[in-house]
């Protein structure tokens, strides 16, 4: 669910594990600055294709509409890149984002069909893709 798991070890007692369900992964998404490695729109497509091996995808239901998604992402240090709508039997929206986590640029494609959403996350650091995917889901659900 994106909650942070913490291990605590001191000289008073052995290691204890606990979770703080109030701390979600998206709190670690870094703010865009002039020096941050967020991928900008012009570089997104060229970078996206080279990261296919490090993709993590999550799927879930009850996703908000496109305007609500854009609003929520903007409030959580997720940089909007582009949006395209594909008309088929059922309208499909592709929304692209960039974010930064622990100094690594993370690229995101959201595919929205009705209220079903699949979030594809790519980066050079696959474990951070998993954290970012959980954070994106937490923002939306």
Secondary structure, 3 states (H helix, E strand, C coil): CCEEEEEECCCCCCCEEEEEEEEEHHHHECCCCCCCCCCCHHHHHHHHHCCHHHCEEEEECCCCCHHHHHHHHHCCCCEEEEEEEECCCCCEEEEEEEEEECCEEEEEEEEEECCEEEEEEECCCHHHHHHHHHHHHHHHC
